Every structure is written in C-alpha cells, then in structure tokens.
Amino acid sequence: MVRFATALWDSARMAVLALWAHKMRAFLTVLGIIIGVTTITGIVSVIQGLNKAVYSQIAGLGADLLYVQKFPWVSGREFYKYRNRKNITAKEADALKRFCTLATVVSPMTGTRRTVKYGSTKLSNVTIYAVEANYKDAANVLPEFGRFITETDVERRHAVCVIGQEVAAKLFDRVDPIGRKITVGDYKFTVVGVLEKQGEVLGRNNDIVVMVPLSIFQKLYGSRRSLTILVKVVDASRLADAEDEIIGILRRVRQVPPDKENDFAINRQDILENLYKNLTRVLYAVAFGIGALSLLVGGIGIMNIMLVSVTERTREIGIRKAVGARRSDVMLQFLVESVVISALGGLIGLGLGFGVGMILGRLPVLEATIAPSAVLLGLGFSCGVGMFAGLYPAWKASRLDPIVALRYE
C-alpha cells in the first residue's frame, strides 16, 4: 500500500511538471472537457434552482385541493373541444356541498380583471376574485388588517371587498384603507380588509387582487361566467378517492351519459408537477447529450496528446525501465497524467459552469443552486474520461522494450 501510494504521488508530481512544461498544449487538450463539464454543471445548477422555485410555487396551489373547472390546466391543441362544454354553475357547487363526503370545504369562485380606482389613483388590470366566505379556509388566505368576507356579506350582497397588499400600498399609500370606498370597474365597494402578503404563484401576483362577495359580483357583472369550485379534501392522501367521488356526483348532476367522457375537468397540483418534470427531462437530455459529445471529443484529444507524449518520452521510459521501473509503474505514470489533465479540465469546467449558473440565476424567474451532486457529476465524468482516454497510451508505454526505447532518437 505504501509503495503504491508513493508511486501514485511520484506519478502525479511528474504529470503536473509535464503539464506545466507544455501549458498551451495542455489547455487546448482539455478544452473539450471544459466545454462538456461547463455545459452539464451550468444546466444542472440552473435546473435545480428552477426546481426549487417552481415546486415552491406549485405547492402554493395546495396539496389537498382539487379544482373543478371547465378546462383542464393542460389542454394542448384540444382547447376548442373544451370551449364547447357547459359552464360550471352554482348547481354543481351545491351538489358537491351536499353529497361529497371527503370534502371539508367546497368553495365556488370566479373572476375577471378591472381597473380599480381610489380618488385620482388608478390601478389597471387588477384581478378581481368573486368568492364566498369559506374561500379563506380553502385557499388559506387570511386578512392582515380588518376582516374577510362573511356569509352575511354573501347572503345580503354587500358591496364590500378585501384587497391585496400591493393594491393597498399603491392606492392608499400611508392612508388606512379600512372603511374607504374604491371603484372596481364601474361600481363602488367598501374596503373591509387587507390580505396578508401572498407573493407570486406561477407568475401571477396574488398581492394585486381585490376579493368581493360572489353574489354581488354576479349581480353587477353577470352570472354567465363558468365557476371554479375549490374542493379541500379531508386528507391529501385521499385525493384520488375524492376525485372519484366528485366525478360520480358531477356526472349525475350534469346528466353525462354513461358512454360519454366527462364534460368537466378536475385539476390538481401534481398535473403541473408532471408537466414540469417532462419539460425538464428534455432539458436534462439535451444538456447531457451536448456534454457527452464534448467529453467524447475531449477524451479523443487527451488520448491523442498522450500518444504523442509516449512517443516524445520514449527514451525517458527506457531509462526508467533500465533502472528498475516495472510495467505497472510506467502504466500508472501515464494513467495518472491522463487523469490529471482531465480532472484539471473538469475543475475549470465546474468553475465556469457555476459562474454561468450564477449569471443566469440573476434573471427574475431563475435561481441557480450549487448542488454537491453537480460537483460530483462533473468531476466523476472528467476523471472517468481521463482514465478511459489514457488506458491505451499507458498500456503502449508500459509494453515498450527498454533496449529499443533507449536507442530511440
């Protein structure tokens, strides 16, 4: 073991000296390895950061929530088929409230976008949610100041509203908004509460919202919009059972014939998770394809330069063998040199890859993460390529006859 360690150390030292003696040649040799490892590391670090950001936003949809809607979240080219479906109405919501045994909350809602105004200050394109009192329990939305919409507000069609943090900040600045009237589209509503900060979910800013009672919304803006029904399930592990129960109830209420497919969609957060996984799987495949091709080119370059090195150092090999070096010592020397060249390229590639990841991570939608797995992957690939590329030159060097090698000019 001590002899092997000593031989390994001596080989590594000679490899570094040989590389230092031919710096430019060594750099050009490892260029392919650098490009390959940079590509893999950069994309892996960005994708892992993206995973963290996307999954945290998807989690905001609620792991125990089902969304009964007219359209599926992933409709592709079949949008026009779903467009002709009947709207989801209060009749379906009432049926789910009565018969769905696995639901703790059933909350219908709809929405639109309008300009919101207070005094001379206007906010355009604000999301207006029309909800019932139990929406806060379904979506875990709570007021930070004032109160939320109550059942009395819904029953008596009170023109009240709860506003998001950014709406409050932009319309009222330092004025207390509670009790003041704002104009939503063409109608006035009294502010009764300001929501806690919600942040963004899938690019939608939930702090630029105004929530009003569903009943007054349908009276003022019409009731022909299709509803979204939020169904909070008793336990996230029973989502599939709840989905089956909801399908049975809705098919009966909407009188869907047994031989016809559902004319409604039940959406859940794992639909978006699966879609995202499929998209990133393609990205991973492309990244590894480009990286593998670059590493192959880099490996060929290393093998070529090692063969040249064996030829240039034939007399050196002959001298080493003449003073007692064994075949394994010579083979180890050239293998270590090959791995050192490749590992050096891998380290440079790792640094550049993380640099690229950090630069891309400054974009608003991305967040680069330096994962240990990316470091191990980059170093592992580069060392493996070096080992594979150095095998044949090292074997060739170890088989040289010392007498022939010493006569080499």
Disulfide bonds with the S-S distance in Angstrom:
none
